[in-house]
Amino acid sequence: MIKLPSKPFLVCYDPIEFVGLKGNLANASDFQIPGMKFPITKGNFSSTEIGLARLPFGNCINELRQNLSLLCEAEKPDLILSIGSAMAIDESLKIGDICLIFCATNDGRNINFPQEIIYGIRNSSTLPEKILSLKSYTSSSFIQAREDLAKINDQLNGAKILEMEDFHLAEITQSFGISCASIRAISDYGNFKDHKNNLPKILPQMIELVRNYFKTNQIGGLMKKVVNTALSDMPFKIIVRNSEERLSIPESFKVVKKVIRELGLGNLLNENALIEINFPGDPGLKTVCSNGNIEVLALSNVSFCDLFFDPNGNFARVNIHKSFLENIPKQITSQDLQESGRREKISLFSLTSKKSYHFEKTAHIQGLNSISAEAVEGLLAAATIEEFKNDDFIIKTSDQADLWIYRTASAAQKSYFTPDYNTPLRKPGPVSPNNFLIVSGLGPAIDPEAPGGTEADLLMLGDEQCGRLTSYLKHFFSPNFKPSDLFLYEGIIQKLDDTTTIFNRIDLRYILTEKGLNSLCFTPESLRLVYSTDYDTFLKKYFELENRESDSKASRLFFTSRGCGRRCSICCSGGYQPYTPLNPEKILSVLKSFKEFHKLNKCEFLDVFLLDSNLNQYPGRINEIANLLEREELISFFRFHVRHNELKAFIKGKNQVNCELIKAYSRLGIREIVIGIDSYTEESIKILKTDFQQILKNGEQIEPLYTFEQIDLVIDAIEKEGLKARGFLLFNNPFSGPQDRIGTYYNLLRLALKHPYFEIDLNSSPNVNEIKPFPGAPLTEVAQEAGLIVNGVFTSDKLTRYLEKFLNLELFNSRRPTLELQKEFINQLQEVRMTLAKAILRKLGCFDDSGSDLDSGSDLILASTAGSDSNSTNGLPPDTNFALALQVAKKFLYEDDKLESEFPEIIEIAKNVKKAIKKIITKPDIPPKFPFPSREEIFFKLTATWNKNHPAYKAEKENLEDNFFIFKN
């Protein structure tokens, strides 16, 4: 894909051409360049700012060259596209044929046009007409009759068409260092009357070609190609053919993954190599058709398949036997090929047809198919709606649309096309087999095997906006589409028909740049179409808005940024989706559109839920947004609510809070700051919140992203500003044991006592606090190798799982603003300790509580673990008093000198940790300092250091004993 020049110009020669081109410019205005015969025009053509100039005909050579030189000198364009007609010299050419001039000849001299521009124009075509690359003859006069050609026959020098300007165009532009190209349509065979009659008919085809060129190539400025981390080992063009039954895209990908990764094809093939896979394949299949031969090394019946390899590494064919997927194939090496391979010649696959779809440019577009943290990805579907509308698609409900386009940020276990919530455009009922079903976004990029894509016809890995999908669809459904054209589009998986699936460079995906994101159109109408109003209801309840004195006129979902700037080990949001902000001016324009759409009066306001994954990655932006809204006197019309704010942005230096940022929140009218704390102990913060590039750089010496002391400082500063604070808490970390849970409990207890308005977020949405195995994340990679992922979720030892429930962390899920609530809170905490004490006493045989809901297995684990740090529990007589048991409970909770919690299965895979982390990093900036992770280096430490010497314990010891009299004898 060629990056679109920043200052393109269209030039033409005939007044009919000029009028036709100018009619396609939006916001056109005329300018006069001194000395030029005609004024130039500037405007917007297919979302691209361009200039348009009419030049003199080539029969006035000096005038043409002078005007073109003046244009180049005054405007300094970096691309000139010439639009004109031509006479056919070659009689096989037809009226209306489109010609791209690769060379122009004049007076015995040849001059070439830049090939990359010609290539880009040709490949952007969705026209039914042929696009031909031809040599032209630049005449100094119009040929009035075909017999006049004989007079200049010796000058044609192999030219197929005749025109009057192209040689001069190429010569002048090249002297200025400007790229140029010429697009010509055949208007006649040497008859001026035919030329005049046909010119209006052939002009629209050239305009459409130029429009497609600009639209296709503007993607280069608005999107960027990035490595698709989870599939970085698949930089190939792949064709999968199934001979017996229809394979869905996820099923085809399962075959591709096994072939490439388990056979080791990545070690044998070059980037961009073609891989043909027959599944199940006839062992004798060698030739599908004879459209070209290639010499290969053949290996028969090796690892349940037949293999054919190009020795140069540019091609492979794999005929898979039925038993292939049930067995572990042997990795093939170059030595195997040399020793066992026999040389044969085979023919490549022929892609000759595609499945027929009903296509009338009606589209159903959806994005937000769940209430989750990835709401921004869903809302981007609103921009897709606007883009499709602007490209003459009609947006319909699902039961009336030919195309279904669903964006998703996560790999789904059930159909992407069956949302969990009612949405305005999705009507009840199954997917029709006649629909063309498309999934785009992060979900299919991280895992094409996800069952959610079973019904899909196309997975577009990454973003579909800025013309990427509309151009693709126009090409795919155009009459001149060839199946092999799919290999022009990187980062796609396409069902060509019921038997053939195409994978092209799924190691790559396209994502919006900052410029691209800010170029999107977000209208109030479209933003309302992509999500369920259940989301509004959920957020109103979440932020406790039901009982206000006055309610908002309406609510809106929006975002100010996309992605996350952090690269925590628990997810790939940062690695897959870098932080990309909307600029404050763009935000202001959208908020103004909300105000106008809802016709807000002076005392009315909207609830605006900002759904950023990380709103304050750039803290200064919050100030800028507040400044703009204050300047425009708009703040009173909005009540902003934000669900995701990272803690790090509130910290300056080691022990200083960014109070300016907190004040900016207050200026925006935000009354509660929800902080993405997630973890409350240093070890857990290191494990879950660490930038995985820093893991490789510094090993065990990595500093935690934040400390508990910094959490305390930030919450304190928020409350001093008169705001409330809430923090997330993640459960189910497979790499931390009871110590971390106990440390978390202790730290939350400290926060609860000091900050009665602080609470943790445990019930905002179902399972929001469960750490999930995000595909490609470092934590997932390591846990997968350790066998700590069962049925798609993390698992941990029995004691840890039980302890999370036993410690009753839900107690911190409420605020305690009154003395009465604080007393109730303390009483509830006492019950936790009492239950623990009972478990220990029962283990010691001096307490009978047969009615307890604690099972004996858990009793045994808890009691033995709790007593492991105190010899006083060993051999105690049956009459051990209750106070002693409480002392043991206290030690269990706060004086954990040596809490033994071994995880042999994790220790065994210690040596693979660095490898697992490195797997998802393409090019680490700095190599790791430690050569091999030791037992202690499994995510820094598995054994917590929480003991009576811990500074936090010493600082709070008196405070704790004063408040929790249960520990007093």
ABEGO torsion letter per residue (X at the ends): XBBBBABBBBBBABAAAAAAAAAABBGBBBBBBBGBABBBBBBBBGGBBBBBBBBBBAABAAAAAAAAAAAAAAAGBABBBBBBBBBBABAABBBGBBBBBABBBBGGBBBBBBAAAAAAAAAABABABBBBBBBBBBBABBBABAAAAAAAAAAAGGBABBBAAAAAAAAAAAAAGBBBBBBBBBABAGBAAAAAAAAAAAAAAAAAAAAAAAAAAAAAAABBBBBBAAAAABBBBBBBBBAABBBBAAAAAAAAAAAAAAAGAAAABBBGBBBBBBOBBBAABABABBAEBBBBBBBBGBGGBBBBBBAAGABBBBBBBAAAAABBBBBBBAAAAAAABBBBBBBBBBBABBBBBBBAGBBBBBABABBBAAAAAAAAAAAAAAAAAAAGBBBBBAAABABBBBBBABBBABBAABBABBBAABBBEBBBAABBBBBBEAAAAABAABAAAAABABBBBEBABGGAAAAAAAAAABAABBAAAAAABBGBBBBABAABBBBBGAABBBBBBAAAAAABBBBAAAAAAABBAAAAAAAAAAAGAAABABBBABBBBBBABBEBABBBAABAAAAABBBBBBBAAAAAAAAAAAAAAAGBBAABBBBBBBABABAAABAAAAAAAAAAAAAAGAAAABBBBBABBBAAAABBEAABBBAAAAAAAAAAGBABBBBBAGBABAAAAAAAABBAAAAAAAEAABBBABBAAAAAAAAAAAAAAGBBBBBBBBBGBAABBAAAAAAAAAAAAAAAAABAABBBBAAABBGAABBBBBBGBAAAAAAAAAGABBGGBBBBBAAAAAAAAAAGAAAAABBBABAAAAAAAAAAAAAAAAAAAAAAAAAAGABBBAABABBAAAAAAAAAAAAAABAAABGBBAABBAAAAAAAAAAAAABBABBBBBBAAAAAAAAAAAAAAAAABABBABBBABABBBAAABGGBABBABBAABAAAAAAAAAAAAABAAABX
